Amino acid sequence: MPYIEVEPGVNMHYEDRGTGSPIVFIHGWGGGAEVWDYQVLDLAPSYRCITVDLRGHGDSDKPWGTYTYDLFVRDIDALITGLKLKDVTLVGWSMGGHIALKYGHEHPGNLARVVITGSGPRFWEAEDAPYGTPAADVPASIDAIRIARTETVAGLYGNNFHRTDLTATKDWFVQIGLRVPAFVGVTSFQALIDTDLRAALPEIAVPVHIFSGRHDLIWDPRWSEDAHRLIPGSTLTFFENSGHVAFVENRVEWNATLVDLLEGRAPQESVGAAPAVDAA
């Protein structure tokens, strides 16, 4: 099981599979490297797929402390530079996409592109952006993680999915989330709440591609639209039969769209509509 020492005495777990152009995958809040299992299965025959457990998650070390975006960005940079990766496609889901945008702004040198899915520049509503998690709900969300972590994780992952035929997958995601200690969950969620990247987006110097589940109940798709508006030259693709986990619910279309980007083809604006139901 490979690890990289991201600071003295702190090791981050990663898996490195396949050969070719490198793709580094960052999971979301309360997640782990395993969430990208289908991407590794489908893409590693042609690309080098590197999945990470962020510090405090999965099989990475979980030292006591406050988990901030600056910390996560430093750890990702330690991985990319430590493995001597170049022309990286950095893929982030949810909080991982938020972190990927920050990384792309601060460390563009080793990147070919950034891809975010179910993410955006900000998580909750703002005075000039009345969408996302309502401001009045934010303190209660933080308290819920602190007081009832297990129930909160189970409820959150239940809302990740738009499709109704993936109950076992929901349960699997919950089990991944329960590996994250409560102190990591609370402080990293606070970091998510505290981070608004809108001012930085026009300065990002690498191509950014935005994937969004049309029915996302966790990270409002209007934040994806804001990111597209603010990032020059960005693209936006909606996955029509997905909620927050388009890379699972519209797996085939999601992976194909990522391959289009890797191969220099322009992505479509909308893919993966649910099959029509015959009323007869």
DRENFIPA-894298 format. One record per atom (N, C-alpha, C): residue in three letters; x, y, z negated. Coordinates in steps of 0.2 Angstrom, whole numbers, plus 5000, padded with zeros to 4 digits. Example, Ala and Ser with C-alpha at 12.3 -4.5 7.8 and 13.67 -1.06 7.14 Angstrom:
Ala506649724961
Ala506249784961
Ala506649844961
Ser506449894965
Ser506849954964
Ser506450004961
//
This chain:
Met500449945000
Met500050005000
Met500450065000
Pro500450105005
Pro500950165006
Pro500750225002
Tyr501250254999
Tyr501150314995
Tyr501650364997
Ile501550434996
Ile502050484997
Ile502050524991
Glu502650544988
Glu502650584982
Glu502550654984
Val502050684982
Val501850754984
Val502150804979
Glu502250784974
Glu502650824969
Glu502950774964
Pro503450794960
Pro503850744956
Pro503350714951
Gly503350644952
Gly502850604948
Gly502150594950
Val501950624956
Val501250624958
Val501250594965
Asn500950534966
Asn500950504972
Asn500250504975
Met500250514982
Met499650514986
Met499650454990
His499050414990
His498950354994
His498750375001
Tyr499050345006
Tyr498750345013
Tyr498850285016
Glu498550275022
Glu498550215026
Glu498750245033
Asp499150205037
Asp499450225043
Asp499350175048
Arg498950175053
Arg498750125057
Arg498750145064
Gly498950105069
Gly498950115076
Gly499550155078
Thr499650165084
Thr500150205087
Thr499850255092
Gly500250305094
Gly500050355099
Gly499950425095
Ser499550475098
Ser499450535095
Ser499150535088
Pro499450565083
Pro499250565076
Pro498650595075
Ile498150565071
Ile497550595068
Ile497650585061
Val497550645057
Val497550635050
Val496850655048
Phe496550605044
Phe495850615042
Phe495750635034
Ile495450685033
Ile495350705026
Ile494550695024
His494450655019
His493750645016
His493450705013
Gly492850695011
Gly492550755007
Gly492550745000
Trp492150784997
Trp492150784989
Trp491850724987
Gly492250694982
Gly492050624979
Gly492050574984
Gly492450574989
Gly492550524994
Gly493250484993
Gly493450454999
Gly494050424999
Gly494250405006
Ala494850375007
Ala495050365014
Ala494550305017
Glu494250265013
Glu493850215016
Glu493250245020
Val493050305019
Val492450325023
Val492650325031
Trp493250325032
Trp493450335040
Trp493550265043
Asp493250215039
Asp493450145041
Asp493250125049
Tyr492650155051
Tyr492450145058
Tyr492850185063
Gln493150245061
Gln493550275065
Gln494250245066
Val494450215061
Val495150175061
Val494950115066
Leu494450075065
Leu494250015069
Leu494250035076
Asp493950095078
Asp493750105085
Asp494350145088
Leu494750185084
Leu495250225087
Leu495950205087
Ala496150165082
Ala496850145080
Ala497150105086
Pro496750065090
Pro497050035096
Pro497350085101
Ser497150145101
Ser497450195105
Ser497750255102
Tyr497650265096
Tyr497950325092
Tyr498150305085
Arg498650345083
Arg498950335076
Arg498450365071
Cys498050325067
Cys497550355062
Cys497850345055
Ile497950405052
Ile498150415045
Ile497650435041
Thr497450395036
Thr496850415032
Thr497150425025
Val496950475021
Val497250495015
Val496750485009
Asp496950475003
Asp496550484997
Asp496850544994
Leu496450604994
Leu496650664991
Leu496850644984
Arg497350684981
Arg497450684974
Arg496850674970
Gly496850634965
Gly496250624961
Gly495750574964
His495850554970
His495350514973
His495650444975
Gly495150394976
Gly495350324978
Gly495950304974
Asp496550284978
Asp497050254975
Asp497650304974
Ser497550364975
Ser498050414973
Ser498050424966
Asp498650454964
Asp498650474956
Asp498150524955
Lys497950524948
Lys497450564946
Lys497650604939
Pro498150644940
Pro498450674934
Pro497950724931
Trp497950734925
Trp497550784922
Trp497650854925
Gly497150894926
Gly497250964928
Gly496650994932
Thr496751054935
Thr496251084939
Thr496451074946
Tyr495951044950
Tyr496051024957
Tyr495751084961
Thr496251114965
Thr496151174969
Thr496251164976
Tyr496051204980
Tyr496151194988
Tyr496951204989
Asp497251254985
Asp497951264986
Asp498351204985
Leu498151164980
Leu498451104978
Leu498351054984
Phe497751044986
Phe497550994991
Phe497951014998
Val497951074999
Val498351095005
Val499051085005
Arg499351094999
Arg500051074998
Arg500151004999
Asp499750964996
Asp499850884997
Asp499750865004
Ile499250895008
Ile499250875015
Ile499850895019
Asp500150955017
Asp500750975020
Asp501350935019
Ala501350905012
Ala501850865010
Ala501850795014
Leu501250775016
Leu501150715020
Leu501350725027
Ile501050775030
Ile501250795037
Ile501950805038
Thr502350845034
Thr503050855035
Thr503450795033
Gly503150755027
Gly503550695025
Gly503550645030
Leu503050635034
Leu502950585039
Leu503250615046
Lys503450675046
Lys503750705052
Lys503250705058
Leu502650725056
Leu502150715061
Leu502150785065
Lys501950775072
Lys501950835076
Lys501250835080
Asp501050885082
Asp500450885087
Asp499850845084
Val499750865077
Val499250825073
Val498550845075
Thr498050805076
Thr497350815075
Thr497150805068
Leu496950865065
Leu496750865058
Leu496050865058
Val495750805055
Val495050795055
Val494850795047
Gly494350845046
Gly494050845039
Gly493350845039
Trp493050805034
Trp492350795033
Trp492150835027
Ser491650875027
Ser491350915021
Ser491850955018
Met492050945011
Met492550975008
Met493250965012
Gly493350905015
Gly493950895019
Gly493950945025
Gly493450955028
Gly493451005033
Gly493551075031
His493351095025
His493451155022
His494251165021
Ile494551115018
Ile495251105017
Ile495651115024
Ala495351075029
Ala495751075035
Ala495751145038
Leu495151185038
Leu495151255040
Leu495651295036
Lys495751285030
Lys496251325026
Lys496951305028
Tyr497051235029
Tyr497751215031
Tyr497851245038
Gly497351235043
Gly497451265050
Gly497651335050
His497351375045
His497551445045
His498251455042
Glu498451415037
Glu499051425034
Glu499651395036
His499551335040
His500051295042
His499951265049
Pro499951315054
Pro499751295061
Pro500251255065
Gly500851255062
Gly501451235066
Gly501451165069
Asn501251125064
Asn501251045066
Asn500551025069
Leu500151065070
Leu499451045072
Leu499351055080
Ala498951005083
Ala498751015090
Ala498051045089
Arg497651025084
Arg496951055084
Arg496651035077
Val496151065075
Val495751055069
Val495051035071
Val494750975068
Val494050955069
Val493750955062
Ile493250985062
Ile492850985055
Ile492150955057
Thr491850915052
Thr491250885053
Thr490850885047
Gly490250915047
Gly489850925041
Gly490150975037
Ser490351035039
Ser490751075035
Ser490651145038
Gly491051195035
Gly491051265038
Gly491451305033
Pro491451375034
Pro491851415030
Pro491651425023
Arg491051415022
Arg490751425015
Arg490251375014
Phe490151355007
Phe489651305006
Phe488951335004
Trp488951385000
Trp488251404997
Trp488151475000
Glu487551494999
Glu487251555002
Glu487651615000
Ala487651665004
Ala487951735002
Ala487451785004
Glu487551845001
Glu487151905002
Glu486951915009
Asp487451905014
Asp487451915021
Asp487351855025
Ala487151795021
Ala487051735024
Ala486651695020
Pro485951705021
Pro485451675016
Pro485351605018
Tyr485851555018
Tyr485751485019
Tyr486251445016
Gly486251385016
Gly486651345012
Gly486351335005
Thr486751305000
Thr486451294993
Thr486251364990
Pro485651364988
Pro485451434984
Pro485951444979
Ala486051514978
Ala486551534972
Ala486251514966
Ala485651514965
Ala485351494958
Ala485451424957
Asp485551374962
Asp485651304960
Asp486351284959
Val486851334960
Val487551314959
Val487751304952
Pro487551344947
Pro487751324940
Pro487451254938
Ala486851244940
Ala486551174939
Ala486951114942
Ser487151134948
Ser487551074952
Ser488151064948
Ile488551114946
Ile489151104942
Ile489051064936
Asp488551084932
Asp488351054926
Asp488150984927
Ala487750964932
Ala487550904934
Ala488150854935
Ile488750874938
Ile489350834938
Ile489650824932
Arg489650874928
Arg489950874921
Arg489550824916
Ile488850834917
Ile488450794912
Ile488250724914
Ala488050724920
Ala487750664923
Ala488150644930
Arg488750624929
Arg489150614935
Arg488850564940
Thr488750504937
Thr488550444940
Thr487850454944
Glu487350484941
Glu486750504944
Glu486850554949
Thr487250604948
Thr487350654953
Thr487750624959
Val488250584959
Val488550554964
Val488050514968
Ala487650474965
Ala487150434968
Ala486650474972
Gly486350524969
Gly485950574972
Gly486250604978
Leu486850634978
Leu487150664983
Leu487250624989
Tyr487450564988
Tyr487650514994
Tyr486950494997
Gly486450494993
Gly485750474996
Gly485550535001
Asn485750594999
Asn485550645004
Asn486050655009
Asn486550615010
Asn487050625015
Asn486750595022
Phe486250555021
Phe486050515027
Phe485350535030
His485350545036
His484650555040
His484350495041
Arg484750445044
Arg484450375046
Arg484250345040
Thr483750295041
Thr483450265035
Thr483650185035
Asp484050165040
Asp484250095040
Asp484950085038
Leu485250125033
Leu485950125031
Leu485950115024
Thr485550085020
Thr485450075013
Thr486150055010
Ala486449995013
Ala487049965011
Ala487650015011
Thr487650055017
Thr488150105018
Thr488150155013
Lys487450185011
Lys487450225006
Lys487750204999
Asp487550134998
Asp487750104991
Asp488550104991
Trp488850094997
Trp489550084998
Trp489850154997
Phe489550204999
Phe489850274998
Phe489750294991
Val489250274987
Val489150284980
Val489750254976
Gln489950194978
Gln490450154975
Gln491150194976
Ile491250214982
Ile491850254983
Ile491850324978
Gly491250354978
Gly491250414974
Gly491350404966
Leu491150344964
Leu491250334957
Leu491950314955
Arg492350314959
Arg493050304958
Arg493450374956
Val493050424957
Val493350494956
Val493150514948
Pro493650534944
Pro493550554937
Pro493150614937
Ala492750624932
Ala492350674931
Ala492750744931
Phe493250744928
Phe493650814928
Phe493950834935
Val494050784939
Val494250794946
Val493650824950
Gly493050784949
Gly492450804952
Gly492250874951
Val492250894944
Val492050964942
Val492451014945
Thr493151004944
Thr493551064946
Thr493651064954
Ser493651014957
Ser493651014965
Ser492951044967
Phe492451034964
Phe491851064966
Phe491851134965
Gln492151154960
Gln492151224958
Gln492651264963
Ala493151224966
Ala493551254971
Ala493151264977
Leu492751214979
Leu492351214985
Leu491851274984
Ile491551284979
Ile491151344978
Ile491451414978
Asp492051414976
Asp492451474975
Asp492751494982
Thr492751454987
Thr493151464993
Thr492751484999
Asp492851545001
Asp492451575007
Asp493051595012
Leu493051555018
Leu493551565023
Leu493351615029
Arg492751645028
Arg492551685034
Arg493051735036
Ala493351765032
Ala493851815034
Ala494451795037
Ala494651725036
Ala495251695039
Ala495051665046
Leu494451645047
Leu494351605053
Leu494551645059
Pro494451705060
Pro494651735067
Pro495451735068
Glu495851725062
Glu496551725063
Glu496851655064
Ile496451595064
Ile496651535065
Ile496951525072
Ala497551505072
Ala497951505079
Ala497951435082
Val497551385080
Val497551325083
Val496851315085
Pro496651275091
Pro495951255093
Pro495651225087
Val494951245086
Val494551215081
Val493951195085
His493751135083
His493151095085
His492651075080
Ile492051095080
Ile491551095075
Ile491051035077
Phe490950985072
Phe490450935073
Phe489950945068
Ser489350945069
Ser488750955064
Ser488250905065
Gly487950865060
Gly487350835060
Gly486750875061
Arg486350865065
Arg485750915066
Arg485350915060
His485350865056
His484850855050
His485250865044
Asp485850895044
Asp486250895038
Asp485950935032
Leu485750895026
Leu485450925020
Leu485950945015
Ile486650935016
Ile487150945011
Ile487551015013
Trp487751015019
Trp488151075021
Trp487751105027
Asp487351155026
Asp486851185031
Asp487251195038
Pro486951165043
Pro487251175050
Pro487251245052
Arg486951295049
Arg487051365050
Arg487751385049
Trp488051355044
Trp488751375042
Trp489251345048
Ser489051295051
Ser489451275057
Ser489351325063
Glu488751345063
Glu488651395069
Glu489051465067
Asp489051485061
Asp489451535059
Asp490151525060
Ala490451465059
Ala491151455060
Ala491251455068
His490851435072
His490851435079
His490951505081
Arg490451545078
Arg490451625080
Arg491051655078
Leu491351635073
Leu491951675070
Leu492651655073
Ile492651595075
Ile493351565077
Ile493351575085
Pro493851615087
Pro493851625095
Pro494051555098
Gly493651535103
Gly493851475107
Gly493551415104
Ser493251415099
Ser493051355096
Ser492451325100
Thr492351255098
Thr491751225101
Thr491351195096
Leu490651185097
Leu490251165092
Leu489751105096
Thr489751045092
Thr489450995095
Thr488950965089
Phe488250965091
Phe487750935087
Phe487650865088
Phe487550825083
Phe487450755083
Phe486750745081
Glu486250725085
Glu485550735085
Glu485250685080
Asn485550625078
Asn485250575074
Asn485650565068
Ser485850625065
Ser486350625059
Ser486150675054
Gly486350665048
Gly486350705043
Gly487050735041
His487350725035
His487950745033
His488550705036
Val488350635038
Val488950595039
Val488850575047
Ala488950615051
Ala488850605058
Ala489350555061
Phe489950545058
Phe490450495060
Phe490250425058
Val489650415054
Val489350355053
Val488750345056
Glu488250395056
Glu487650385059
Glu487650395066
Asn488050435069
Asn488150435076
Asn488850415078
Arg489050365075
Arg489750335076
Arg490050335083
Val489650305087
Val489850295094
Val489950365098
Glu489450405097
Glu489550475100
Glu490050515097
Trp490150515090
Trp490550555086
Trp491350535089
Asn491450465089
Asn492150445091
Asn492250465098
Ala491750455102
Ala491850475109
Ala492050545110
Thr491650585106
Thr491750665107
Thr492450675104
Leu492750645099
Leu493450655097
Leu493950635102
Val493750575105
Val494250555111
Val494250605116
Asp493650635118
Asp493650685123
Asp494150745122
Leu494150765115
Leu494550815113
Leu495250795114
Leu495450735111
Leu496150715112
Leu496350705119
Glu495950695123
Glu496150685130
Glu496050745135
Gly495850805131
Gly495850865135
Gly495150875139
Arg494650845137
Arg494050855140
Arg493550895135
Ala493150935138
Ala492750985135
Ala492150945131
Pro492050955125
Pro491550915122
Pro490850935124
Gln490350895123
Gln489650915125
Gln489350955119
Glu488850995120
Glu488551035115
Glu488050995110
Ser487750945113
Ser487350905110
Ser487350825112
Val487350785107
Val487450715109
Val487050665104
Gly486950605106
Gly486750555101
Gly485950565098
Ala485550585103
Ala484850595101
Ala484550525099
Ala484150515094
Ala483850455093
Ala483450425098
Pro483350365099
Pro482950335105
Pro482250355104
Ala481850365109
Ala481150385109
Ala480750325107
Val480250335103
Val479850285100
Val479250285105
Asp479050225107
Asp478450215111
Asp477850215107
Ala477450265107
Ala476850265103
Ala476350215105
Ala476450185111
Ala475950135112
Ala476150065109
//
